[in-house]
Amino acid sequence: MLFWHSQPEHYWPTAAEHYQNPTNAIYRETIPLPFLKQEDQPVPTPLCPAYQCVLCAPTSPAAKLHEETLTYLNQGQSYEIRMLSNWRAASDIPESRRLLKSVLRVGFHDRRLQYSERQQLEGWQLSHPGDRIVDIDIPLSVGVIDPLLNPSYLNIVEFLWDPSKRTSVFIQVNCISTEFTQKKNGGEKGAPFRVQVDTFKVDSQGNFNEHVYSCSCQVKVFKPKGADRKQKTDREKVEKRSALEREKYQPSCETTVFIEGMPWPEIEIPKSPSSTPGLCSPSNFKVPTPDRICASPVCASDSSTECAGESLNPSASISDTQQWLLRNRFSNYCRTFSNFTGADLLKMTRRDLTQICGVADGIRLSHALTARSVRPRLTLYISTESPSKNQDITDANQTALYQEIYMEDMTAAELTNKLADLFSVPANHILRISRTGPHGIHILLSDMMVRNMPEESCFTAMLQKVQNPDGFHCILR
């Protein structure tokens, strides 16, 4: 795999590297005529496009001269796409308006499959719950700003980039070509994909709606290491042919240059219900201010905004269930559970959830559905009713009303605050707490004593005035 960092800082491929196909009329060399002085002729300069995308993967040697190049990719492997710009005026524009927005899509090359793309992707999603067609490898990417992975569009990613700086986005394609073809004659022929990049710039209203450039290339995706074997097989087949036959095939190149074309139809993407966790990505791209720009690697989202977990009500409607999924950071599965009520979701077992959402998110969703309040470390029962002089202590304990106190830290200070709330007095007015011990002695309460209290102990608490007019002595017996 080729990496950007091994290239010179100001890298722009030559015309020969950009266009490996036979040159057309634009790049035809000047014929040297004998009656003209060669030194007087201007040196022809090739016309380079303002923008260019290069996929760092070799082209197939089995593509013929009149055919489009074909590139083989491995499933789940990270491949670099270099976002090149020859826009010299970019450095003169303010940084806030210099950014470009690119929409990268993995679609079908076959027109027949393009018509049924939505049905094909929905079928793939059912067999691969929680996965995406294309992902961005954030740690490897360079210069990528505000990446957006819309959970409703598994085959589309968006990001911002600065044309005056070097930018490389690493993508991973998680589906294989044979998943979208029917078996014929005992074998399968994989469906080719198109990797298309549509680029936009800021319009007068500050939105990325003005189209500037579109390009694409044809790829096929194989299981891990399958692309390497297919590349080797194609090379061996071409080498076995005669020299005359080999001239009909394009030479294999180390990189794949995207071909300029028309923008993909219906590329406008609606607002996402929630962005991917861990990515600082707005739903609709606006021009960010310089202090808001978050270059890759992307900074993690603020965990302080995470709401406290709450259990799902069985009577929750479909919309309430969707809101619960969003509040509990399960936005990636809103579409999967789009027709589920609270009762439907609660009926699912932990095994069902792990099969649909994967092991990590399935376990987390199972715990969220069965969420209960954290069990206290110590529970005490306190009565503030003191028995009368003529009442037996046993009878008094049976008729008295007790209130529970839940202890978390199990310290004397925590018990003091709990008792102050029970008696509706300020905590600093309870100067000391003691417990009645053997022979009626008063033992000063300490942290060690609280930690060694038996679970669900019952006490009768009473306040006594001390010399300080605002102070109290609390006695537990």
Number of C-alpha atoms within 10 A of each C-alpha: 11 13 15 19 10 7 10 8 10 8 11 15 13 10 15 11 14 18 14 16 14 12 12 8 7 8 13 11 10 9 6 10 8 7 6 9 9 11 7 7 10 7 9 10 8 12 9 14 14 13 17 23 23 21 25 21 20 20 24 26 24 22 19 16 14 11 10 13 26 22 26 21 28 21 20 19 16 19 24 23 24 21 22 21 21 14 12 10 10 17 13 9 11 10 15 15 16 18 22 20 28 24 20 22 23 21 20 22 17 12 9 9 17 13 11 11 14 12 12 15 17 12 13 18 16 12 10 17 16 18 18 22 22 21 20 21 16 16 11 17 25 21 20 24 25 25 27 25 27 24 22 20 17 20 21 24 22 23 21 26 23 21 22 19 16 19 21 24 25 22 22 19 22 19 22 21 20 18 14 19 12 12 10 8 6 5 9 14 13 16 19 21 22 18 21 26 27 22 23 19 20 19 12 8 9 14 15 21 16 14 16 15 19 23 23 24 24 22 24 21 23 23 16 14 12 15 19 14 13 15 19 13 15 14 16 13 12 18 13 10 11 9 10 8 11 17 13 14 17 21 19 19 17 15 19 26 25 22 18 18 14 12 17 16 6 6 12 9 14 11 13 17 14 20 20 20 14 12 19 20 22 16 15 12 19 13 21 17 10 10 7 10 15 18 17 18 17 19 12 10 14 9 8 6 7 11 10 7 16 15 14 20 15 14 12 18 16 17 14 16 25 22 15 21 19 16 15 17 19 19 23 24 19 20 12 16 15 12 14 19 20 20 16 16 19 16 11 12 11 17 13 13 19 18 14 17 21 17 14 10 19 20 16 18 21 19 14 16 20 11 13 11 8 7 10 12 12 19 19 18 16 23 18 18 15 13 16 9 7 6 9 10 12 9 10 14 17 9 10 14 13 17 11 15 17 17 18 14 15 20 16 18 16 17 22 21 15 17 22 17 12 16 13 9 14 14 19 13 15 21 14 16 22 17 19 14 12 8 6 9 10 15 15 13 20 13 14 11 14 18 16 10 13 11 12 14 12 18 18 19 20 18 15 10 12 13 7 9 8 13 18 21 16 20 20 21 14
